[in-house]
Amino acid sequence: MAEFDVDLFVIGGGSGGVRAARIAAGHGARVMIAEEYRMGGTCVIRGCVPKKLLVYASHIHHDIEDAAGFGWSIASATFDWPTLIANKDKEIARLEAAYTANVEKSGARIVKARAVFENPNTLRLATGEAVRAKYVLIATGGAPNHGFAIPGIEHVISSNEAFHLSVLPKRIVIQGGGYIALEFACIFAGFGSDVTLIYRGDNILRGFDDDVRAHVRSEMEKEGIAILTGCTVNRVDKHGEEFTSHLSNGASVASDQVMFAIGRHPNVAGLGLEKAGVAINPGNGGIAVDGFSRTSVPNIYAIGDVTHRTNLTPVAIREGHAFADTVFGKRPVQVDHAEIPTAVFSQPEVGTVGLTEAQARAHFSHVDIYKSSFRPMKATMSGRDTRMLMKLVVDALTDRVVGCHIVGDGAAEMVQLVAIAIKMKATKADFDATMALHPTAAEELVTMRTPTARHVRQAAE
Ligand SMILES: Cc1cc2nc3c(=O)[nH]c(=O)nc-3n(C[C@H](O)[C@H](O)[C@H](O)COP(=O)(O)OP(=O)(O)OC[C@H]3O[C@@H](n4cnc5c(N)ncnc54)[C@H](O)[C@@H]3O)c2cc1C
């Protein structure tokens, strides 16, 4: 009898786990992958993909409004939420089937069951079966936080449920100031819902550049979203189909749904980590790993959101690929977590890469800022009251562009490309030497000639 049933057992069929399973199988490993819910994981089933589909759908509201300035009259456009949700579900089912087929094609075996550790080399499936594995990859992702158990928390939904509401709420209260809260606030506002966003901090999008935070907030407020900062939801009462959210500042807000998007935690509960001896990172509550995603136990690795490093799909995929190449491809690879571009699909959207102004000032003694806020060409005819923001952060001693922040239509697409230049250590002179492409919004990135701010830190006496 062979010592191990498989060379690799992957726990979790999400972005990272699927990539690792496929690549390891391609390297000749005998692979089993367990998924307790649906293949594809958070990103495909209840994250990036369905979210972006809803963003597209809600943005059409803007397009219809903007059409009039260009001579189009669109008589009584109507929107049907159940049709959107049904079509979205069909697309997600198609993707889930594609993920399943690709894993099977690679030679890895899928088991549709929860898996937990019995010891460092043995997994127990919910079916009762025990599987002995030479290596184990933990790729169990994350889950929404519900925060404190406030009275009425049972009435509160998370992003998971928001994707499956049977009725579009006429009024919704969303607690949170991060990207998921903002994206859903803008999605519902686009469909005509009355949206109140509640955030405990002084401004939304903590961790983003301060100009981005202020700009997005003012644009969302122009769209009619009420943003209440410096307070929290302390209690939720239900009366029939309605809810009242009682806030820490004494105010209350009535709505048809209450959603919390106040962060996510790594999925480590009940995994049997203690039986395997896998250590948790006390700094972030995720599984502790080294640069190769190896845990405290030599044959066990962890990747993606469960490590709580950078919780993004492309990062989980890279980490899964790097793990498979390192362990089964005889090619040790460490993932570079620097300068990861990221987006917020709010309306207007945000694209950002590299350092914020505040971070750059903490890192470098001389920092130049190039900033421009302007009315996009389309808005001149549509009459929409909106402005774009473009900002470059430059280390003035080396002339390197160390940060780029954009708010406005196409921001995410632009920043994906700017991220290549930044990764290649492009200087401001390289940006200036690049010919503008006219007429675009992106040309602003290569035509901002004069710094709008210069910061020089005096050497300590
Ligand atoms: C609303 C929302 C929007 C998002 N938008 C974006 C975006 O625009 N861009 C972006 O890059 N990222 C986005 N993300 C984040 C992205 O979805 C995650 O970073 C990514 O899915 C992480 O992949 P993963 O493989 O680590 O985990 P997941 O994709 O979460 O996969 C983990 C899988 O493991 C399964 N599982 C857990 N425990 C077990 C067990 N014991 N046994 C068997 N199976 C188990 C789960 O069911 C799940 O399918 C979004 C997330 C959310 C919630």
The ligand as an ORCA input file, in Angstrom:
! r2SCAN-3c Opt
* xyz 0 1
  C     -17.918     41.144     -2.729
  C     -16.482     40.886     -3.075
  C     -15.909     41.532     -4.148
  C     -14.589     41.296     -4.496
  N     -14.064     41.973     -5.554
  C     -12.785     41.766     -5.926
  C     -12.240     42.421     -7.054
  O     -12.900     43.223     -7.710
  N     -10.960     42.144     -7.408
  C     -10.188     41.259     -6.702
  O      -9.042     41.028     -7.075
  N     -10.680     40.631     -5.606
  C     -11.955     40.863     -5.206
  N     -12.472     40.205     -4.118
  C     -11.568     39.330     -3.328
  C     -11.414     37.960     -3.986
  O     -12.685     37.382     -4.173
  C     -10.545     37.065     -3.113
  O      -9.318     37.717     -2.858
  C     -10.250     35.727     -3.768
  O     -11.436     35.037     -4.075
  C      -9.378     34.865     -2.849
  O      -9.180     33.604     -3.405
  P      -8.832     32.357     -2.466
  O      -8.504     31.226     -3.401
  O      -7.856     32.728     -1.448
  O     -10.169     32.038     -1.677
  P     -11.745     31.851     -2.133
  O     -11.892     32.317     -3.518
  O     -12.473     32.481     -1.058
  O     -11.889     30.293     -2.135
  C     -11.900     29.540     -0.960
  C     -12.787     28.324     -1.180
  O     -12.545     27.380     -0.140
  C     -13.773     26.741      0.190
  N     -13.590     26.180      1.536
  C     -13.384     26.850      2.696
  N     -13.154     25.975      3.705
  C     -13.217     24.729      3.155
  C     -13.044     23.411      3.691
  N     -12.721     23.214      4.977
  N     -13.191     22.362      2.844
  C     -13.500     22.556      1.525
  N     -13.655     23.766      0.985
  C     -13.506     24.844      1.786
  C     -14.794     27.878      0.101
  O     -16.096     27.372     -0.076
  C     -14.275     28.646     -1.117
  O     -14.890     28.202     -2.305
  C     -13.802     40.386     -3.740
  C     -14.365     39.722     -2.653
  C     -15.691     39.969     -2.322
  C     -16.287     39.253     -1.143
*
